[in-house]
Amino acid sequence: MKYHLCTKAILLLGVAGLLLTCQQTSFGQCKEKRSESTQQKIRYQTIPLGGKHEYLMLSSSGDEKLFSYHNEKIDLVYHVQMFTEIRFTSSRGNFSLYTTTSDRTRWNSCFTLSAPLTSKELEKMKGASQIVIILPEEKKVFSLTTKKIEMLHEALACLY
């Protein structure tokens, strides 16, 4: 009888441990870092597009939510300081983000476009199937695979 109760207790502890582990891994998907300038905690998640050198990043710091496109090996000769459009095709409604700045310099080859996100854009992003980045010298089209859509949903969950 004692053996039977011990077995049940161990089984229940094992199930509870698995549930806690699963809960921690779902929260563990979000990465965190400290802002060098404001010392605020930033939560972020990356979504690879073209290997490890080209990716999207969704990040949040307090109430601010940000979408960024990063490309470490872009062949862009220049980037005009004017609107760059990032177009989303989504089952929840198509939309565009616009950015006027890029962080590329001669000593930093990573090209970054960033734009703030509203709650409406975040909702529409949940149904995204394609992202088009329209640059002065080229147009980059990314169709999101099932895996990348899952990664996008995980990244969106990190923003809340």
Backbone bond lengths (Angstrom), bond angles and torsions (degrees), N, CA, C in turn:
res aa  C-N    CA-C-N  psi(-1)  N-CA   C-N-CA  omega(-1)  CA-C   N-CA-C  phi
1 M - - - 1.447 - - 1.539 110.61 -
2 K 1.350 116.53 -45.52 1.469 120.22 179.09 1.531 109.72 -63.41
3 Y 1.318 115.99 -38.82 1.464 120.84 179.02 1.523 110.68 -61.19
4 H 1.346 117.20 -41.49 1.464 122.79 179.63 1.535 110.72 -63.38
5 L 1.348 117.37 -42.61 1.469 121.60 179.28 1.527 110.66 -67.78
6 C 1.319 115.85 -38.88 1.468 120.13 177.77 1.525 110.79 -62.53
7 T 1.307 116.80 -42.97 1.455 121.56 179.61 1.531 110.76 -62.26
8 K 1.331 117.29 -43.21 1.473 121.16 178.45 1.530 110.66 -63.48
9 A 1.332 116.42 -42.70 1.465 120.20 -179.53 1.528 110.57 -63.29
10 I 1.326 117.11 -43.14 1.461 120.84 178.88 1.522 110.67 -64.53
11 L 1.328 116.28 -41.10 1.461 120.79 178.52 1.530 110.64 -62.10
12 L 1.338 117.21 -45.47 1.467 120.75 179.41 1.531 111.31 -64.05
13 L 1.331 117.04 -41.49 1.465 119.66 177.10 1.523 111.09 -63.55
14 G 1.324 117.00 -38.73 1.464 121.01 177.89 1.511 111.93 -63.42
15 V 1.332 117.08 -44.21 1.471 121.44 178.57 1.525 109.97 -64.25
16 A 1.341 116.53 -44.17 1.463 119.85 178.84 1.524 110.43 -61.27
17 G 1.325 116.84 -41.53 1.471 120.99 178.28 1.511 111.85 -62.05
18 L 1.339 116.95 -42.37 1.465 120.63 177.85 1.519 111.46 -63.02
19 L 1.327 116.37 -42.59 1.469 119.36 179.02 1.516 111.31 -62.62
20 L 1.332 117.07 -43.01 1.462 120.08 178.09 1.521 111.27 -64.33
21 T 1.318 116.97 -40.13 1.459 120.93 178.53 1.513 110.70 -62.99
22 C 1.338 116.91 -45.27 1.466 120.61 178.89 1.523 110.66 -62.12
23 Q 1.324 116.41 -40.18 1.459 119.59 179.66 1.524 110.10 -64.75
24 Q 1.320 118.26 -41.23 1.462 121.40 -179.71 1.516 111.18 -67.29
25 T 1.335 118.59 -37.30 1.458 119.08 -179.57 1.514 110.75 -70.21
26 S 1.329 118.51 -32.89 1.460 118.24 179.02 1.524 110.03 -68.71
27 F 1.343 117.67 -35.66 1.453 119.49 176.01 1.521 110.68 -79.06
28 G 1.326 116.75 -24.66 1.450 121.47 -178.78 1.518 113.54 -71.07
29 Q 1.328 118.81 -10.31 1.448 122.11 179.03 1.525 111.50 -66.36
30 C 1.317 117.52 -29.31 1.459 121.80 -179.37 1.522 109.41 -78.70
31 K 1.305 115.72 134.03 1.463 120.55 176.59 1.519 107.89 -97.47
32 E 1.308 115.81 153.29 1.462 120.48 179.13 1.516 110.11 -133.30
33 K 1.333 114.50 148.35 1.457 120.91 172.78 1.516 107.95 -151.75
34 R 1.305 116.59 167.76 1.464 122.57 177.56 1.519 109.12 -101.72
35 S 1.326 116.16 136.49 1.453 121.34 175.28 1.516 108.77 -68.20
36 E 1.318 116.88 131.46 1.466 120.45 179.37 1.522 111.75 -67.44
37 S 1.327 116.84 -30.81 1.467 119.08 -176.24 1.528 113.06 -88.83
38 T 1.332 118.17 -40.18 1.468 119.69 -175.69 1.518 113.74 -106.66
39 Q 1.335 116.84 -9.97 1.463 123.31 -177.16 1.534 113.06 61.64
40 Q 1.343 117.33 17.21 1.463 121.09 176.03 1.519 110.03 -83.26
41 K 1.327 115.55 153.32 1.456 121.25 177.43 1.531 108.55 -77.20
42 I 1.326 115.55 131.20 1.464 122.21 178.50 1.518 107.64 -115.72
43 R 1.330 116.98 126.54 1.463 122.12 174.75 1.521 106.70 -100.70
44 Y 1.343 116.66 136.16 1.453 119.23 -177.48 1.520 110.87 -150.99
45 Q 1.309 114.47 163.81 1.459 122.66 175.91 1.519 107.53 -148.83
46 T 1.314 117.49 140.57 1.460 121.78 179.34 1.523 110.46 -108.30
47 I 1.327 115.31 151.55 1.456 123.35 178.35 1.526 106.98 -130.92
48 P 1.330 118.42 109.98 1.467 120.16 -178.96 1.521 111.63 -67.37
49 L 1.326 115.62 140.32 1.473 120.47 177.63 1.520 110.57 -112.36
50 G 1.321 116.75 -54.15 1.456 121.33 -178.14 1.517 110.17 -127.51
51 G 1.315 117.43 64.62 1.450 120.54 -176.32 1.514 110.45 84.20
52 K 1.338 115.50 -167.73 1.464 118.69 -176.96 1.522 113.27 -79.37
53 H 1.333 117.69 -8.22 1.466 120.21 -177.53 1.527 113.59 -94.95
54 E 1.316 117.47 -7.56 1.466 120.75 -179.20 1.524 107.89 -135.71
55 Y 1.332 115.86 117.25 1.457 119.33 -174.21 1.529 111.70 -154.15
56 L 1.326 114.36 163.20 1.454 122.63 172.64 1.518 107.63 -101.40
57 M 1.315 116.02 152.22 1.458 120.11 174.24 1.517 108.53 -136.40
58 L 1.318 116.35 130.24 1.448 122.17 171.33 1.512 106.42 -108.80
59 S 1.328 117.04 130.68 1.457 120.32 -177.23 1.520 110.48 -140.90
60 S 1.326 114.61 157.71 1.465 119.46 176.44 1.516 109.38 -143.89
61 S 1.304 113.54 145.15 1.456 122.06 175.69 1.521 105.79 -140.77
62 G 1.315 116.82 106.95 1.460 119.60 -174.29 1.517 109.37 67.03
63 D 1.324 116.84 -127.78 1.462 121.27 -179.89 1.526 112.74 -88.62
64 E 1.322 117.66 -11.42 1.462 120.93 -177.72 1.527 110.68 -81.91
65 K 1.333 115.30 130.01 1.456 121.98 177.64 1.525 108.03 -121.54
66 L 1.329 115.97 136.92 1.457 120.92 -170.61 1.521 111.38 -134.32
67 F 1.331 115.49 138.52 1.455 123.78 173.68 1.523 106.93 -106.94
68 S 1.342 117.99 132.82 1.463 120.89 178.06 1.517 110.27 -135.27
69 Y 1.332 115.30 142.09 1.458 122.94 172.62 1.525 106.33 -111.52
70 H 1.333 116.71 127.08 1.468 121.98 -178.83 1.520 109.18 -120.91
71 N 1.317 115.20 137.25 1.466 120.49 175.54 1.525 107.33 -141.79
72 E 1.327 116.00 114.47 1.462 120.88 -177.37 1.521 112.63 -86.67
73 K 1.330 117.68 -12.60 1.473 120.33 -176.69 1.529 111.16 -131.46
74 I 1.305 116.50 43.86 1.470 119.62 -178.46 1.531 109.01 -82.34
75 D 1.313 116.32 144.41 1.462 121.73 179.19 1.519 111.76 -97.03
76 L 1.304 116.33 27.87 1.465 121.33 -178.91 1.525 109.00 -76.79
77 V 1.330 116.31 123.31 1.461 120.49 -178.34 1.526 110.36 -72.65
78 Y 1.318 117.08 -42.25 1.464 120.17 179.51 1.520 108.69 -147.74
79 H 1.310 116.14 162.86 1.452 121.04 173.97 1.511 107.71 -131.83
80 V 1.310 116.24 113.88 1.457 122.38 -178.10 1.524 109.10 -68.79
81 Q 1.307 116.75 137.77 1.460 120.71 178.56 1.529 109.96 -77.80
82 M 1.314 114.54 69.81 1.458 121.13 175.59 1.514 106.71 -142.62
83 F 1.307 117.57 -178.19 1.452 120.44 -176.59 1.524 112.28 -61.64
84 T 1.310 115.55 130.80 1.454 122.32 169.48 1.514 105.74 -112.39
85 E 1.313 116.77 130.16 1.463 120.66 -176.68 1.526 110.63 -96.39
86 I 1.326 115.18 136.85 1.457 123.04 172.16 1.526 104.98 -119.77
87 R 1.328 116.13 108.21 1.461 122.26 -171.97 1.534 110.90 -101.24
88 F 1.331 116.89 131.28 1.463 123.28 179.42 1.519 110.12 -110.91
89 T 1.329 116.24 130.94 1.458 122.06 170.19 1.520 105.14 -100.82
90 S 1.340 115.93 121.83 1.460 120.21 -173.73 1.519 110.89 -140.94
91 S 1.319 116.22 146.19 1.461 121.10 176.37 1.524 110.77 -69.74
92 R 1.313 117.89 -16.46 1.462 122.43 179.73 1.519 112.48 -98.29
93 G 1.319 117.17 7.19 1.458 121.98 178.67 1.517 111.26 122.90
94 N 1.322 116.07 125.35 1.465 121.01 179.84 1.525 109.36 -71.67
95 F 1.333 115.94 149.39 1.459 119.75 178.04 1.521 108.87 -158.79
96 S 1.332 115.73 168.38 1.467 122.01 178.35 1.515 109.65 -130.17
97 L 1.310 114.62 146.58 1.457 122.12 169.02 1.516 106.56 -108.41
98 Y 1.320 116.85 148.74 1.458 120.95 179.76 1.525 109.14 -126.60
99 T 1.307 115.58 140.85 1.454 120.27 176.97 1.529 108.62 -134.04
100 T 1.316 116.06 149.11 1.469 120.11 -179.26 1.520 111.79 -114.47
101 T 1.317 117.39 -2.94 1.462 118.78 -177.51 1.523 110.93 -127.71
102 S 1.302 113.93 153.74 1.457 120.74 169.60 1.518 106.81 -134.68
103 D 1.310 116.06 150.16 1.461 120.28 -175.89 1.523 112.83 -99.01
104 R 1.311 118.33 22.41 1.465 120.41 -176.96 1.528 110.54 -84.11
105 T 1.320 115.07 134.54 1.456 121.53 176.63 1.518 107.98 -135.80
106 R 1.319 116.97 171.79 1.464 120.37 -179.93 1.525 112.25 -62.54
107 W 1.325 117.20 -35.70 1.459 120.79 -177.24 1.531 112.44 -90.64
108 N 1.325 118.41 -9.92 1.455 122.15 176.88 1.520 107.38 -124.94
109 S 1.328 117.39 102.62 1.462 120.19 -173.42 1.519 113.43 -77.11
110 C 1.332 118.50 -9.43 1.463 120.40 179.12 1.526 109.92 -71.66
111 F 1.311 116.35 126.69 1.456 123.17 179.00 1.525 107.29 -98.27
112 T 1.324 117.93 125.56 1.460 121.81 -177.18 1.517 110.21 -129.14
113 L 1.327 115.59 129.56 1.462 122.37 171.02 1.518 107.11 -113.63
114 S 1.326 117.63 132.88 1.464 120.79 -179.53 1.512 110.57 -132.35
115 A 1.340 115.41 146.46 1.454 121.12 177.43 1.527 109.10 -148.00
116 P 1.349 117.82 140.56 1.468 119.77 177.00 1.530 110.32 -70.68
117 L 1.338 115.93 153.57 1.458 121.84 -178.86 1.520 110.76 -115.67
118 T 1.334 116.25 139.05 1.459 121.79 173.56 1.525 108.53 -97.72
119 S 1.316 116.94 167.80 1.468 120.50 179.99 1.530 111.26 -64.60
120 K 1.340 117.93 -33.65 1.476 120.78 177.35 1.531 110.82 -64.62
121 E 1.320 116.38 -42.21 1.466 120.51 179.43 1.525 111.05 -66.93
122 L 1.318 116.34 -37.40 1.462 120.22 177.66 1.527 111.16 -62.70
123 E 1.324 116.95 -41.67 1.475 120.98 178.06 1.524 110.93 -64.62
124 K 1.323 116.99 -44.39 1.468 120.48 179.55 1.530 111.13 -66.05
125 M 1.332 116.71 -32.38 1.455 120.97 -178.12 1.529 111.57 -64.38
126 K 1.336 117.26 -24.10 1.467 121.29 179.90 1.531 111.81 -62.36
127 G 1.325 117.59 -24.23 1.461 120.89 179.54 1.521 113.23 -104.86
128 A 1.332 117.46 15.78 1.469 121.44 -175.49 1.526 111.43 -65.22
129 S 1.335 115.20 137.42 1.466 120.74 176.47 1.530 111.08 -124.24
130 Q 1.339 116.11 -17.80 1.461 119.89 -179.07 1.522 109.42 -150.73
131 I 1.345 115.25 142.71 1.460 121.99 176.49 1.520 107.42 -127.72
132 V 1.336 116.14 129.23 1.462 121.69 179.18 1.526 107.71 -119.40
133 I 1.325 115.80 126.70 1.461 120.97 177.89 1.521 106.56 -110.78
134 I 1.338 116.12 117.56 1.452 121.89 -174.72 1.526 108.66 -102.04
135 L 1.325 114.98 105.42 1.461 122.72 -179.47 1.526 109.13 -102.13
136 P 1.337 118.82 164.50 1.467 120.27 -179.17 1.529 113.47 -58.69
137 E 1.330 117.55 -35.91 1.462 120.58 -174.40 1.519 114.36 -104.68
138 E 1.318 117.22 -9.78 1.455 119.41 179.87 1.520 111.14 -161.75
139 K 1.322 114.00 166.76 1.455 122.29 178.45 1.525 106.54 -123.94
140 K 1.329 117.15 120.16 1.462 121.74 -178.06 1.525 108.58 -104.28
141 V 1.330 116.29 122.67 1.462 122.19 -178.71 1.523 108.48 -112.94
142 F 1.336 115.83 126.19 1.458 121.74 179.44 1.521 109.55 -122.98
143 S 1.328 116.93 115.29 1.459 121.68 172.69 1.515 106.98 -88.84
144 L 1.322 116.52 129.72 1.457 120.56 -176.28 1.524 110.64 -85.58
145 T 1.322 116.35 123.56 1.461 122.14 175.69 1.528 108.58 -76.95
146 T 1.308 116.19 170.72 1.460 120.86 178.98 1.529 110.65 -57.49
147 K 1.319 117.07 -42.11 1.463 121.02 179.90 1.524 111.38 -64.03
148 K 1.335 117.08 -42.10 1.464 120.32 -179.82 1.530 111.28 -69.89
149 I 1.333 116.99 -31.96 1.467 120.23 175.89 1.529 109.32 -65.91
150 E 1.336 117.12 -41.58 1.468 120.94 176.72 1.529 110.10 -61.36
151 M 1.328 116.67 -42.33 1.465 120.69 178.54 1.525 110.98 -64.31
152 L 1.326 116.36 -37.94 1.462 120.85 177.62 1.527 110.08 -63.70
153 H 1.325 117.34 -42.40 1.476 120.83 179.18 1.533 110.09 -64.95
154 E 1.326 118.09 -39.34 1.467 120.74 176.01 1.517 110.13 -63.22
155 A 1.319 117.00 -41.57 1.467 120.91 179.80 1.529 110.46 -65.56
156 L 1.326 117.10 -39.62 1.465 120.07 178.23 1.522 110.32 -65.24
157 A 1.332 117.74 -37.49 1.461 120.75 177.53 1.525 111.38 -63.87
158 C 1.328 117.14 -31.12 1.471 121.11 178.49 1.524 112.06 -66.89
159 L 1.304 117.46 -23.58 1.457 120.57 -176.03 1.526 112.50 -76.56
160 Y 1.325 117.14 -14.63 1.477 120.08 -177.52 1.490 112.26 -100.34
